[in-house]
Amino acid sequence: MALTTRSTRALGAVAAVTLAGAALAACGTEHTVQNAGAAHSAPSAPAVAPPATPSAPTAPSSAPAAKPSTGHGTPPGTARTPAGTGHHGSAHHGPAAGTGRPQAPAHGSDAPHGTAAHDPAVRAPDRGTAVTARSIQHGVEAPGRSVALTFDDGPDPMWTPKVLEVLARHHAKATFCEIGPNARAHPDLVRRIAAAGHRLCDHSVHHDEAQSRKSPEYNRHEILDARDEISRAAGSGDAPLWYYRAPGGDFSPAIRAIAAGHGLRPLGWTVDSDDWRRPGADAILATVNRELKPGAIVLMHDGGGDRSQTVQALETLLDRLDAAGYTYTFPQR
């Protein structure tokens, strides 16, 4: 009987353990079933999502706005190098063979062309967060009896060195408004100008005096391709481009916006020497003297033709300016 009682108690303990295990298993099963049921019912959550579905088709409509600009490259169906009008009998407008002139991106390309991001050599003056004004500049930096000398259409291997020599003798500074292909053809002169402390100015690719009647793409090409060529010619030194002077002063609001948008102040003048007409050194001097006053921006030429009269007149002009107590400055930005 004692054995039987002990056996019965052992069996009872086993049964209790078994029943407890079963209870735990049942509890786990219920928890699993609940979780499975929750997971199974989760797909019902997208019932809130459908309102987002109609907005999905709007994504493609914004895609074109995010497409990178092609800069000022040639649009389909237009010529890459439009014919310029020429100027003063100069033959400097056409691109020189074998000079590696940058080409426009292929049609449909998103690669920017003629921008600082495209060409690491391109450099604008460090002006912090200032925005370049679109108005045409007719003022100078220094107050009092000062004058800003500017020379257009170079650099020219014959006349630019002579102009630089005259300026050096008088310790005078000037701004050189250069034609892009000329700068590309004579990088040594561009670097010499910059090294002497003079400033560089963009004066377009083709010197087209009807530029304002052309398309925005054409104008971007004329301004920004020339800027790139001058910047590359100047090299990596401290020679930023400061201004853009439209050929013949042919500015339009669109041209001024393109220039200013790329850090180039539209540059005018207050005294036109008319030296491009080659009227003789005395006539050039008479024209300048008639219009000159403190704060003047004088327009002369170191390129675009025979500039021997300009060089002769410049020597005498600087003698007179020195004697009159003038100093030499730059146009304002």
VEXMIGU-222587 format. One line per field, with one value per residue (C-alpha): residue in one letter; x, y, z; residue number from 1. Coordinates in steps of 0.05 Angstrom, whole numbers. Example, Ala and Ser with C-alpha at 12.3 -4.5 7.8 and 13.67 -1.06 7.14 Angstrom:
<recs>
code = c(a / s)
c1 = c(246 / 273)
c2 = c(-90 / -21)
c3 = c(156 / 143)
pos = c(1 / 2)
</recs>
This chain:
<recs>
code = c(m / a / l / t / t / r / s / t / r / a / l / g / a / v / a / a / v / t / l / a / g / a / a / l / a / a / c / g / t / e / h / t / v / q / n / a / g / a / a / h / s / a / p / s / a / p / a / v / a / p / p / a / t / p / s / a / p / t / a / p / s / s / a / p / a / a / k / p / s / t / g / h / g / t / p / p / g / t / a / r / t / p / a / g / t / g / h / h / g / s / a / h / h / g / p / a / a / g / t / g / r / p / q / a / p / a / h / g / s / d / a / p / h / g / t / a / a / h / d / p / a / v / r / a / p / d / r / g / t / a / v / t / a / r / s / i / q / h / g / v / e / a / p / g / r / s / v / a / l / t / f / d / d / g / p / d / p / m / w / t / p / k / v / l / e / v / l / a / r / h / h / a / k / a / t / f / c / e / i / g / p / n / a / r / a / h / p / d / l / v / r / r / i / a / a / a / g / h / r / l / c / d / h / s / v / h / h / d / e / a / q / s / r / k / s / p / e / y / n / r / h / e / i / l / d / a / r / d / e / i / s / r / a / a / g / s / g / d / a / p / l / w / y / y / r / a / p / g / g / d / f / s / p / a / i / r / a / i / a / a / g / h / g / l / r / p / l / g / w / t / v / d / s / d / d / w / r / r / p / g / a / d / a / i / l / a / t / v / n / r / e / l / k / p / g / a / i / v / l / m / h / d / g / g / g / d / r / s / q / t / v / q / a / l / e / t / l / l / d / r / l / d / a / a / g / y / t / y / t / f / p / q / r)
c1 = c(0 / 57 / 88 / 22 / 12 / 82 / 70 / 4 / 36 / 92 / 42 / 3 / 65 / 80 / 8 / 13 / 76 / 44 / -18 / 26 / 65 / 2 / -24 / 40 / 38 / -34 / -16 / 42 / -3 / -55 / -1 / 26 / -43 / -57 / 8 / -5 / -74 / -46 / 6 / -46 / -91 / -35 / -49 / -112 / -67 / -59 / -131 / -102 / -50 / -93 / -98 / -23 / -33 / -64 / -5 / 45 / 31 / 52 / 124 / 139 / 112 / 166 / 222 / 234 / 244 / 300 / 336 / 404 / 412 / 456 / 487 / 497 / 512 / 481 / 407 / 385 / 379 / 425 / 495 / 551 / 593 / 549 / 583 / 603 / 595 / 670 / 700 / 749 / 775 / 801 / 812 / 812 / 741 / 748 / 771 / 843 / 854 / 882 / 872 / 826 / 767 / 714 / 657 / 584 / 553 / 520 / 445 / 407 / 468 / 458 / 531 / 539 / 583 / 618 / 607 / 654 / 632 / 649 / 717 / 759 / 802 / 744 / 749 / 706 / 729 / 721 / 664 / 635 / 560 / 552 / 508 / 534 / 491 / 458 / 463 / 517 / 575 / 598 / 633 / 703 / 731 / 776 / 748 / 776 / 818 / 820 / 809 / 797 / 831 / 801 / 827 / 783 / 791 / 858 / 903 / 942 / 1015 / 1035 / 998 / 983 / 1057 / 1066 / 1005 / 1032 / 1100 / 1068 / 1025 / 1086 / 1126 / 1070 / 1054 / 983 / 933 / 880 / 825 / 833 / 768 / 789 / 761 / 758 / 795 / 848 / 861 / 864 / 914 / 959 / 957 / 1026 / 997 / 937 / 984 / 1029 / 969 / 947 / 1018 / 1025 / 964 / 914 / 844 / 811 / 744 / 703 / 688 / 653 / 674 / 658 / 651 / 580 / 551 / 482 / 486 / 424 / 380 / 403 / 375 / 390 / 431 / 473 / 485 / 504 / 553 / 584 / 591 / 608 / 652 / 694 / 698 / 723 / 775 / 802 / 803 / 840 / 890 / 902 / 920 / 911 / 941 / 903 / 870 / 795 / 748 / 713 / 668 / 631 / 631 / 583 / 613 / 593 / 557 / 502 / 472 / 402 / 368 / 378 / 452 / 463 / 427 / 470 / 534 / 515 / 489 / 559 / 595 / 611 / 590 / 564 / 616 / 604 / 647 / 640 / 695 / 699 / 766 / 742 / 812 / 783 / 769 / 844 / 834 / 905 / 937 / 921 / 847 / 844 / 875 / 827 / 767 / 790 / 808 / 740 / 702 / 750 / 733 / 749 / 717 / 717 / 721 / 761 / 750 / 810 / 834 / 895 / 868 / 824 / 871 / 930 / 935 / 997 / 957 / 928 / 997 / 1022 / 962 / 965 / 1036 / 1017 / 951 / 985 / 1037 / 981 / 942 / 1004 / 1017 / 944 / 949 / 905 / 911 / 893 / 839 / 789 / 715 / 671 / 641)
c2 = c(0 / 47 / 33 / 44 / 110 / 133 / 113 / 150 / 212 / 209 / 200 / 259 / 303 / 282 / 297 / 366 / 381 / 357 / 399 / 461 / 450 / 443 / 508 / 544 / 515 / 536 / 606 / 609 / 583 / 636 / 690 / 664 / 661 / 732 / 756 / 718 / 747 / 817 / 806 / 778 / 837 / 888 / 894 / 931 / 990 / 1014 / 1034 / 1102 / 1101 / 1108 / 1185 / 1186 / 1146 / 1202 / 1247 / 1198 / 1219 / 1290 / 1269 / 1264 / 1334 / 1364 / 1324 / 1372 / 1430 / 1393 / 1377 / 1411 / 1470 / 1461 / 1528 / 1569 / 1512 / 1508 / 1490 / 1440 / 1470 / 1530 / 1544 / 1537 / 1595 / 1650 / 1698 / 1763 / 1831 / 1845 / 1910 / 1961 / 1916 / 1866 / 1793 / 1768 / 1741 / 1671 / 1614 / 1595 / 1524 / 1474 / 1518 / 1469 / 1516 / 1486 / 1454 / 1457 / 1397 / 1346 / 1357 / 1332 / 1335 / 1360 / 1378 / 1453 / 1493 / 1558 / 1559 / 1562 / 1492 / 1468 / 1500 / 1503 / 1558 / 1607 / 1654 / 1713 / 1766 / 1749 / 1795 / 1755 / 1752 / 1815 / 1810 / 1841 / 1899 / 1896 / 1970 / 1996 / 2023 / 2094 / 2110 / 2099 / 2073 / 2129 / 2198 / 2265 / 2277 / 2206 / 2172 / 2101 / 2081 / 2024 / 1989 / 1947 / 1892 / 1863 / 1832 / 1847 / 1823 / 1889 / 1942 / 1914 / 1911 / 1983 / 2006 / 1968 / 2002 / 2071 / 2055 / 2028 / 2092 / 2132 / 2082 / 2081 / 2024 / 2007 / 1957 / 1913 / 1890 / 1830 / 1789 / 1716 / 1685 / 1739 / 1722 / 1648 / 1663 / 1707 / 1680 / 1710 / 1780 / 1765 / 1743 / 1803 / 1849 / 1815 / 1812 / 1888 / 1899 / 1917 / 1888 / 1842 / 1852 / 1806 / 1837 / 1778 / 1726 / 1759 / 1834 / 1832 / 1902 / 1875 / 1826 / 1853 / 1831 / 1759 / 1701 / 1689 / 1627 / 1669 / 1721 / 1669 / 1641 / 1709 / 1728 / 1663 / 1630 / 1694 / 1695 / 1622 / 1636 / 1698 / 1661 / 1602 / 1648 / 1685 / 1618 / 1601 / 1666 / 1723 / 1749 / 1749 / 1779 / 1840 / 1867 / 1855 / 1909 / 1897 / 1912 / 1982 / 1989 / 1946 / 1928 / 1901 / 1881 / 1808 / 1818 / 1856 / 1801 / 1746 / 1784 / 1805 / 1735 / 1709 / 1762 / 1810 / 1882 / 1914 / 1967 / 2032 / 2093 / 2169 / 2190 / 2159 / 2176 / 2154 / 2127 / 2068 / 2117 / 2132 / 2207 / 2223 / 2228 / 2303 / 2291 / 2234 / 2280 / 2336 / 2290 / 2264 / 2334 / 2360 / 2307 / 2292 / 2309 / 2277 / 2208 / 2194 / 2126 / 2134 / 2086 / 2071 / 2010 / 1964 / 1917 / 1913 / 1946 / 1994 / 2028 / 2069 / 2134 / 2109 / 2094 / 2163 / 2199 / 2158 / 2181 / 2254 / 2244 / 2213 / 2268 / 2318 / 2278 / 2272 / 2346 / 2361 / 2318 / 2261 / 2191 / 2126 / 2081 / 2028 / 2028 / 2011 / 1942)
c3 = c(0 / 17 / -51 / -84 / -48 / -66 / -139 / -139 / -111 / -164 / -218 / -192 / -193 / -264 / -283 / -251 / -288 / -353 / -341 / -326 / -390 / -429 / -400 / -419 / -489 / -497 / -474 / -523 / -578 / -563 / -564 / -630 / -660 / -637 / -667 / -731 / -734 / -724 / -778 / -824 / -812 / -824 / -898 / -879 / -859 / -931 / -926 / -904 / -959 / -1021 / -1014 / -1029 / -1092 / -1134 / -1117 / -1146 / -1219 / -1201 / -1192 / -1267 / -1278 / -1234 / -1265 / -1325 / -1277 / -1242 / -1307 / -1308 / -1355 / -1415 / -1401 / -1464 / -1511 / -1580 / -1581 / -1633 / -1702 / -1690 / -1712 / -1661 / -1686 / -1714 / -1761 / -1728 / -1759 / -1759 / -1734 / -1759 / -1813 / -1763 / -1781 / -1709 / -1706 / -1733 / -1688 / -1700 / -1726 / -1677 / -1616 / -1581 / -1576 / -1530 / -1568 / -1552 / -1517 / -1563 / -1574 / -1515 / -1469 / -1399 / -1391 / -1375 / -1422 / -1410 / -1335 / -1277 / -1256 / -1326 / -1329 / -1265 / -1296 / -1297 / -1238 / -1216 / -1168 / -1095 / -1074 / -1016 / -1019 / -1061 / -1122 / -1187 / -1209 / -1278 / -1292 / -1339 / -1299 / -1314 / -1249 / -1223 / -1157 / -1135 / -1116 / -1138 / -1200 / -1225 / -1292 / -1314 / -1379 / -1419 / -1481 / -1527 / -1579 / -1559 / -1541 / -1605 / -1611 / -1644 / -1605 / -1536 / -1516 / -1538 / -1497 / -1437 / -1444 / -1444 / -1384 / -1346 / -1358 / -1326 / -1271 / -1298 / -1291 / -1342 / -1359 / -1421 / -1453 / -1493 / -1551 / -1530 / -1591 / -1587 / -1514 / -1532 / -1587 / -1543 / -1472 / -1458 / -1468 / -1423 / -1368 / -1378 / -1371 / -1307 / -1279 / -1288 / -1243 / -1297 / -1299 / -1350 / -1382 / -1427 / -1496 / -1530 / -1580 / -1647 / -1632 / -1660 / -1653 / -1668 / -1610 / -1575 / -1634 / -1628 / -1587 / -1513 / -1532 / -1579 / -1526 / -1474 / -1525 / -1539 / -1466 / -1432 / -1484 / -1487 / -1411 / -1411 / -1465 / -1428 / -1362 / -1390 / -1424 / -1358 / -1325 / -1252 / -1225 / -1191 / -1255 / -1248 / -1299 / -1272 / -1327 / -1392 / -1445 / -1503 / -1572 / -1592 / -1526 / -1554 / -1487 / -1475 / -1410 / -1428 / -1443 / -1378 / -1340 / -1369 / -1354 / -1283 / -1269 / -1281 / -1239 / -1296 / -1287 / -1351 / -1368 / -1406 / -1418 / -1412 / -1461 / -1530 / -1562 / -1631 / -1642 / -1681 / -1738 / -1741 / -1749 / -1727 / -1658 / -1651 / -1666 / -1616 / -1563 / -1579 / -1572 / -1504 / -1478 / -1499 / -1459 / -1402 / -1330 / -1262 / -1256 / -1331 / -1363 / -1427 / -1485 / -1530 / -1570 / -1568 / -1621 / -1683 / -1732 / -1736 / -1668 / -1679 / -1672 / -1607 / -1578 / -1599 / -1570 / -1506 / -1491 / -1497 / -1460 / -1399 / -1398 / -1393 / -1341 / -1298 / -1303 / -1284 / -1222 / -1245 / -1216 / -1251 / -1225 / -1247 / -1262 / -1203 / -1197)
pos = c(1 / 2 / 3 / 4 / 5 / 6 / 7 / 8 / 9 / 10 / 11 / 12 / 13 / 14 / 15 / 16 / 17 / 18 / 19 / 20 / 21 / 22 / 23 / 24 / 25 / 26 / 27 / 28 / 29 / 30 / 31 / 32 / 33 / 34 / 35 / 36 / 37 / 38 / 39 / 40 / 41 / 42 / 43 / 44 / 45 / 46 / 47 / 48 / 49 / 50 / 51 / 52 / 53 / 54 / 55 / 56 / 57 / 58 / 59 / 60 / 61 / 62 / 63 / 64 / 65 / 66 / 67 / 68 / 69 / 70 / 71 / 72 / 73 / 74 / 75 / 76 / 77 / 78 / 79 / 80 / 81 / 82 / 83 / 84 / 85 / 86 / 87 / 88 / 89 / 90 / 91 / 92 / 93 / 94 / 95 / 96 / 97 / 98 / 99 / 100 / 101 / 102 / 103 / 104 / 105 / 106 / 107 / 108 / 109 / 110 / 111 / 112 / 113 / 114 / 115 / 116 / 117 / 118 / 119 / 120 / 121 / 122 / 123 / 124 / 125 / 126 / 127 / 128 / 129 / 130 / 131 / 132 / 133 / 134 / 135 / 136 / 137 / 138 / 139 / 140 / 141 / 142 / 143 / 144 / 145 / 146 / 147 / 148 / 149 / 150 / 151 / 152 / 153 / 154 / 155 / 156 / 157 / 158 / 159 / 160 / 161 / 162 / 163 / 164 / 165 / 166 / 167 / 168 / 169 / 170 / 171 / 172 / 173 / 174 / 175 / 176 / 177 / 178 / 179 / 180 / 181 / 182 / 183 / 184 / 185 / 186 / 187 / 188 / 189 / 190 / 191 / 192 / 193 / 194 / 195 / 196 / 197 / 198 / 199 / 200 / 201 / 202 / 203 / 204 / 205 / 206 / 207 / 208 / 209 / 210 / 211 / 212 / 213 / 214 / 215 / 216 / 217 / 218 / 219 / 220 / 221 / 222 / 223 / 224 / 225 / 226 / 227 / 228 / 229 / 230 / 231 / 232 / 233 / 234 / 235 / 236 / 237 / 238 / 239 / 240 / 241 / 242 / 243 / 244 / 245 / 246 / 247 / 248 / 249 / 250 / 251 / 252 / 253 / 254 / 255 / 256 / 257 / 258 / 259 / 260 / 261 / 262 / 263 / 264 / 265 / 266 / 267 / 268 / 269 / 270 / 271 / 272 / 273 / 274 / 275 / 276 / 277 / 278 / 279 / 280 / 281 / 282 / 283 / 284 / 285 / 286 / 287 / 288 / 289 / 290 / 291 / 292 / 293 / 294 / 295 / 296 / 297 / 298 / 299 / 300 / 301 / 302 / 303 / 304 / 305 / 306 / 307 / 308 / 309 / 310 / 311 / 312 / 313 / 314 / 315 / 316 / 317 / 318 / 319 / 320 / 321 / 322 / 323 / 324 / 325 / 326 / 327 / 328 / 329 / 330 / 331 / 332 / 333)
</recs>
